[in-house]
Structures are given as structure tokens and as C-alpha cells.
Amino acid sequence: METVETIIIGGGLAGLSAAIYLGRAKRDALLIDDGKSMARWEPDVQNYLGFPNGVDGTELLRRGREQARRYHIRFAKERIESATTEGAWFKLKGRKHSYRCERLLLATGIFHLPPDIPGVTPCLGHSMFFCKDCDGYRVQGKAVAVYGWTNEAVNYALGLLLYSPRVFIATDGRQPKWDQQHTRWLREYCVPVYARAICNVRHRCRQIVAPEFSKRTDSDLKIAKQSEGEAEVLVDALFTTRGDVYHTELAESLGAKVDREGQIRVDANMQTTVRGLYAAGCVTPANCQMIIAAGQGAAAAQAINRDLLRRGLATHSLRRFRFRQLRTRKTRPTIKKLNSRIDPARLSKALQRS
């Protein structure tokens, strides 16, 4: 069993940011990652600070790992399958090895559920998107479909009107679950709703061309003005609101509480309801944005560093570290004697000038 001061689980933007801060704080930290960060799905991240021309999500991850290694962060590529506590220690069991740490940061992220329709997978990140805040800007003036049947789908469609006048909702044959207020908004803002099931998505070079609706007519859903003839409906972009899966299994097995949405509850220091257990990034209630995840990772790392410093004072481990310094290192500043001789002529001239 490998013993480490702090372990980070998750190598996305939150985990890498935390690793960089812990490395710079001279902490013994290990980052364990199974290589499934959602950033891999973003071929052109356009809203990350410092990249005016955008950056590939995979490249952003590569740079983050390179930066963390510069500060002597170690990496382990594997999946952690279980986590328990033993006194003040967290014990982790992976597929390859077991680990033990004093502080644990979960940056396990989420999984965006893609539309359950054939043909859409190659378009992920290119013409099929999950976040209007991230990708609404790139669909300006285009024909945009919103995949969903809940209030969130209506909210997405209304929000996307700021980017394009051609927005419609596709329920894929599901009975809409939006409430009366959202129904009124659909009618007020003239947002079309296509209720038929989608049997395929036609695309060319990862660019969606058109959804292929089933020829069977479903129940007549008089939610909004329908345009469901046999003619092909051309689409430039598709946003999905199918939902997310939060990777909270390890947190819950350790006793951490989650909210109604399934996100790990954290305080201002990114600490969960379990002492010594922290969480950062999209697995928390924060808005799931890469730059926010990176900020949360940094905040969590700073809190962990402060926590470890307090522990070092309480257990006198910092004192032992200091005694080793006193025995083996130069600890006093260099003192250089100043020349006390003063030239009377120079002093007289200086006083005259003043």
C-alpha cells in the first residue's frame, strides 16, 4: 500500500489545477486518473482564459499534466474502485494498487448523457453540444435543434434565441414534461416543437445535416406550432438536455452528503461533510465550466495546504521538520556590515543640494 500525504482522484481541469497548487506548496501529492475527463469531448474550447483562438480540450489536459509534472506531481493511471476510512486515513483500492492518504480530493466529474439516437456520436463537440453557455456563441445565425422534453429544454431554446432566430425543440417521441408556464413561453416566443421520434441523424464530416424523423405519426401534441411534414428539416447544430451522471460513488461510500441533483455538497473551502475529504469541479454544485472547475481545484488545494499546515503545528511534525533544517541547513540570513566611514566633503555637498 502506497502512503501519500494527499491524493487527487480525477485528472480533468479541477484535478490538474489542484495538483499544480499542491506541487508548488511542496506537498507530497499523487494524482490518480483513468483518462476519462469530459474535456476530451471538446475539440475547440473557446472560452478558456488565455487562448484567444481556442484550444483543443485534449491539448489543454496535456499542458496541465506537463505543468503539474514540473512541480514534481506524480501520476497513476488507474481506476479507484472503493474507498474507506481507517482512523484519520483514507484507504483506496484500485484495480492495480492500494493507497493511503491523509487528505483526499475528489475531482471525479460528471458524464453528459448524449442523445439516445443513432449517428450522433461522431458529432460530439463539433456540431452536437451540451452547454449553451460554452457553445451558444459558435451557433450564431444557424439552425439549432434542442433535444429534450423538460423545462430545461424550453429554457435552453429560449436562451439560444439570443444567438439565433432559428431554434426548435425535438422531443424524440417523448411526452413533454414542461409545465404550463413553459408551454405559454413556447407559444409566446413562437418556438416550434417536433414531437416525432428521431430514428437517425444524418451528418457529413462530423457536421449534422438533418435529423431523420420516423414516418409514424405519434399522438398529436398541441404544444406549439408543428412543422412535421415529410420534408427534411435541416439543422446546423444540436444541443442536448438529456441530463448528467455525477460520479459520486466514492464520496457517498465515505459518508459525504449529496444534494437533490446528486452533486457533492461542499463548503467555501471545497470540503465535503466528511473531515479531510474535499471535492472540486463538475461533481459539485458549481456551474460546469472548465475555467470554474480549474478555479475550484485551486481553492481546494489551498484549503488542503492550510489544513495540513495546521495539522503540522498540532502534531509537531512541522517542528521536527524545522529541527532537521536547523541541524543541516543554513537558517540565518547573511549579514553584511556596512562601511561606517563617511566622506565629510560628500556629506556637505549632499546637504547643500537638499
C-alpha positions in Angstrom: 0.0 0.0 0.0 1.4 3.4 -1.1 1.2 6.1 1.5 0.8 9.7 0.3 0.0 12.9 2.1 -2.7 14.0 -0.4 -4.4 12.1 -3.2 -6.4 13.6 -6.1 -8.8 11.4 -7.9 -9.6 12.8 -11.4 -7.3 14.3 -14.0 -9.5 16.9 -15.5 -9.2 20.6 -15.1 -10.1 20.6 -11.4 -7.7 17.8 -10.5 -4.8 19.2 -12.6 -5.2 22.7 -11.2 -5.2 21.3 -7.6 -2.1 19.2 -8.4 -0.3 22.3 -9.6 -1.1 24.3 -6.5 -0.2 21.4 -4.1 3.1 20.8 -6.0 4.0 24.5 -5.7 3.2 24.2 -2.0 5.8 21.5 -1.7 3.2 18.9 -0.7 3.5 15.2 -1.4 0.6 14.6 -3.8 -0.4 11.9 -6.2 -3.0 12.3 -9.0 -4.9 9.1 -9.9 -6.7 9.3 -13.2 -8.4 6.8 -15.6 -8.2 9.1 -18.6 -11.9 9.9 -19.0 -12.1 13.6 -18.5 -15.0 15.2 -20.3 -12.6 17.8 -21.7 -11.7 15.1 -24.3 -15.0 15.8 -25.9 -14.2 19.5 -26.6 -12.1 19.8 -29.8 -12.4 23.6 -29.7 -12.6 25.3 -26.2 -13.3 28.9 -27.0 -14.0 30.4 -23.5 -10.9 29.4 -21.5 -8.9 32.4 -20.4 -5.6 32.9 -22.3 -6.5 31.1 -25.5 -8.0 33.8 -27.9 -8.0 31.4 -30.8 -9.4 28.5 -28.8 -7.7 25.3 -27.7 -8.4 21.6 -28.1 -9.5 20.0 -24.8 -7.0 17.2 -25.1 -4.2 19.7 -25.6 -5.4 21.7 -22.6 -5.2 18.5 -20.5 -1.7 17.7 -21.9 -0.4 21.1 -20.9 -1.9 20.8 -17.5 -0.2 17.5 -16.9 3.1 18.9 -18.1 2.8 21.8 -15.8 2.0 19.6 -12.8 5.0 17.4 -13.5 7.2 20.5 -13.4 6.3 20.7 -9.7 7.0 17.0 -9.1 3.4 15.8 -9.0 3.2 12.0 -9.5 0.6 10.4 -11.7 -1.0 6.9 -11.6 -3.2 5.7 -14.4 -5.9 3.5 -13.0 -9.5 3.4 -11.7 -10.2 3.5 -7.9 -12.9 1.0 -7.2 -13.5 1.6 -3.4 -12.7 4.0 -0.6 -12.9 3.5 3.1 -11.6 5.3 6.2 -9.3 4.0 8.9 -8.9 6.5 11.7 -7.5 9.7 10.2 -6.5 7.9 7.0 -8.4 7.3 3.7 -7.8 3.9 2.1 -8.3 3.5 -1.6 -8.4 0.3 -3.5 -7.7 0.4 -7.3 -7.6 -2.2 -9.9 -3.8 -2.3 -9.7 -2.7 -1.0 -6.3 -3.9 0.2 -3.0 -3.3 3.7 -1.5 -3.5 5.5 1.8 -3.6 9.3 2.3 -4.3 11.9 4.9 -6.3 14.2 2.7 -8.4 13.2 -0.3 -9.7 15.4 -3.1 -12.4 14.1 -5.4 -12.4 15.7 -8.9 -14.3 12.8 -10.5 -16.5 15.0 -12.6 -19.7 14.1 -14.5 -20.8 12.3 -17.6 -23.0 14.2 -20.0 -25.7 11.9 -21.5 -25.7 12.2 -25.3 -29.0 11.9 -27.2 -30.2 8.3 -27.4 -30.3 8.4 -31.2 -28.0 6.7 -33.9 -25.5 8.7 -35.8 -24.9 11.5 -33.3 -21.7 10.2 -31.6 -19.2 11.4 -34.3 -20.6 14.9 -34.0 -19.9 15.4 -30.2 -18.1 18.7 -29.7 -18.3 19.6 -33.4 -21.9 20.2 -34.1 -23.6 18.5 -31.1 -23.2 20.3 -27.8 -24.1 20.1 -24.1 -23.8 23.6 -22.9 -25.3 26.8 -24.4 -23.0 28.9 -22.2 -20.0 27.3 -23.7 -21.1 26.9 -27.3 -24.1 29.2 -27.9 -21.7 31.8 -29.3 -20.5 29.4 -32.1 -24.0 28.8 -33.5 -25.0 32.4 -34.2 -27.4 32.6 -37.0 -27.6 28.9 -37.5 -30.5 26.4 -37.4 -30.4 24.9 -33.9 -32.3 22.0 -32.5 -32.7 21.4 -28.8 -33.1 17.7 -27.8 -35.3 17.3 -24.7 -38.8 17.3 -23.2 -38.4 19.1 -19.9 -38.5 22.6 -18.6 -34.7 22.7 -19.1 -35.2 22.1 -22.8 -37.5 25.1 -23.1 -35.1 27.2 -21.1 -32.3 26.2 -23.4 -34.3 27.0 -26.5 -35.3 30.4 -25.2 -31.7 31.2 -24.2 -30.4 30.2 -27.6 -32.8 32.8 -29.2 -30.1 35.3 -28.3 -27.8 33.6 -30.7 -30.1 32.5 -33.5 -33.7 33.1 -34.6 -33.9 29.5 -35.9 -34.4 27.4 -32.8 -36.7 24.5 -32.3 -37.2 21.6 -29.8 -37.2 17.9 -30.8 -38.8 15.7 -28.1 -37.8 12.4 -29.9 -41.3 11.0 -29.4 -41.4 11.6 -25.7 -44.3 13.2 -24.0 -43.3 16.7 -23.0 -42.9 17.3 -19.2 -42.7 21.0 -19.2 -45.2 22.9 -17.1 -47.9 25.4 -18.1 -45.6 28.4 -17.7 -43.1 26.9 -20.1 -45.9 26.0 -22.5 -47.0 29.6 -22.6 -43.5 30.8 -23.2 -43.1 28.4 -26.2 -46.3 29.9 -27.7 -45.4 33.5 -26.8 -42.0 33.2 -28.5 -43.1 31.0 -31.3 -40.7 28.2 -30.8 -41.6 25.1 -32.9 -41.7 21.7 -31.3 -41.1 18.5 -33.3 -42.7 15.6 -31.5 -41.9 12.6 -33.7 -39.2 10.1 -32.8 -35.8 10.6 -34.4 -34.5 7.4 -36.0 -31.1 8.7 -37.1 -29.0 11.8 -37.5 -27.6 12.5 -41.0 -24.2 14.1 -40.8 -21.2 14.9 -43.1 -17.6 15.2 -41.7 -19.0 15.5 -38.1 -21.3 18.2 -39.1 -25.0 17.5 -38.5 -27.1 17.9 -41.6 -30.6 16.8 -40.6 -32.4 14.6 -38.1 -34.4 11.8 -39.7 -37.8 11.7 -38.1 -39.8 8.4 -38.1 -42.7 8.3 -40.6 -45.1 7.0 -38.0 -47.0 9.9 -36.5 -47.1 10.0 -32.7 -50.0 11.4 -30.7 -51.0 14.9 -31.7 -49.1 17.1 -29.2 -50.6 20.6 -29.5 -47.7 22.2 -27.5 -46.6 24.6 -30.1 -47.0 25.2 -33.9 -45.9 22.0 -35.5 -44.0 21.7 -38.8 -43.8 18.0 -39.2 -44.4 17.3 -42.9 -42.4 14.8 -44.8 -39.9 17.5 -45.9 -36.4 17.2 -44.4 -35.6 19.6 -41.5 -32.1 21.0 -42.0 -30.1 21.5 -38.8 -26.6 23.1 -38.2 -26.3 22.3 -34.5 -27.9 20.1 -31.8 -27.9 20.8 -28.1 -29.0 18.1 -25.7 -30.6 18.5 -22.3 -30.9 14.8 -21.6 -29.1 15.1 -18.2 -25.8 14.3 -16.4 -24.5 11.5 -14.3 -22.4 12.7 -11.3 -19.6 10.4 -10.3 -20.2 10.5 -6.6 -19.9 6.8 -5.7 -16.6 7.2 -3.8 -17.8 10.3 -1.9 -21.0 8.6 -0.8 -19.2 5.4 0.2 -17.1 7.6 2.5 -20.3 9.2 4.0 -20.2 12.5 2.1 -23.7 14.1 1.6 -25.0 15.0 -1.9 -27.8 17.4 -2.8 -31.0 16.8 -4.7 -29.3 16.9 -8.1 -26.8 14.3 -7.0 -23.8 16.7 -6.6 -21.4 16.5 -3.7 -22.1 19.2 -1.0 -19.1 21.3 -0.2 -18.4 24.5 1.8 -16.5 27.6 0.8 -13.2 25.7 1.2 -14.4 22.8 -1.1 -14.5 20.5 2.0 -17.3 17.9 2.0 -19.3 16.9 5.1 -16.5 14.4 5.9 -13.4 15.8 7.6 -10.4 15.8 5.3 -12.4 14.9 2.2 -12.6 17.6 -0.5 -14.4 17.8 -3.8 -13.9 20.2 -6.8 -15.2 20.7 -10.3 -18.3 19.5 -12.1 -19.1 16.9 -9.4 -20.0 19.8 -7.0 -22.9 22.3 -7.4 -20.7 24.7 -9.4 -21.7 25.6 -12.9 -19.9 23.0 -15.0 -17.4 25.1 -16.9 -13.7 24.2 -17.4 -12.4 27.5 -16.0 -14.7 27.3 -13.0 -13.5 23.7 -12.4 -9.9 24.9 -12.5 -10.6 27.6 -10.0 -12.3 25.2 -7.7 -9.4 22.9 -7.9 -7.0 25.7 -6.9 -9.3 26.7 -4.0 -9.4 23.1 -2.8 -5.6 22.7 -2.9 -5.1 25.9 -1.0 -7.6 24.8 1.7 -5.8 21.4 1.9 -2.4 23.1 2.2 -3.7 25.3 5.1 -5.3 22.2 6.7 -2.1 20.3 6.5 -0.1 23.2 8.0 -2.5 23.4 11.0 -2.1 19.6 11.4 1.7 20.0 11.3 1.5 22.6 14.1 -0.8 20.4 16.2 1.2 17.2 15.8 4.6 18.9 15.9 5.6 17.4 12.6 6.5 20.9 11.4 8.7 21.2 14.5 10.6 18.0 13.6 11.0 19.3 10.0 12.4 22.6 11.4 14.8 20.9 13.7 16.2 18.9 10.7 16.7 22.3 8.9 18.5 23.8 11.9 20.9 20.8 12.0 21.6 20.5 8.3 20.9 23.8 6.6 21.9 27.4 6.9 18.9 29.1 8.5 20.1 32.6 9.4 20.2 35.4 6.9 23.5 36.7 5.7 24.5 39.9 7.4 26.8 42.3 5.6 28.5 45.0 7.5 28.1 48.5 6.1 31.0 50.9 5.7 30.7 53.3 8.6 33.3 55.8 7.2 31.6 58.9 5.8 33.4 61.3 3.5 32.8 64.8 5.1 33.1 66.6 1.7 30.4 64.3 0.1 28.2 64.8 3.1 28.5 68.6 2.9 27.6 68.6 -0.8 24.6 66.3 -0.2 23.3 68.7 2.5 23.7 71.7 0.2 21.7 70.0 -2.6 18.9 69.1 -0.2 
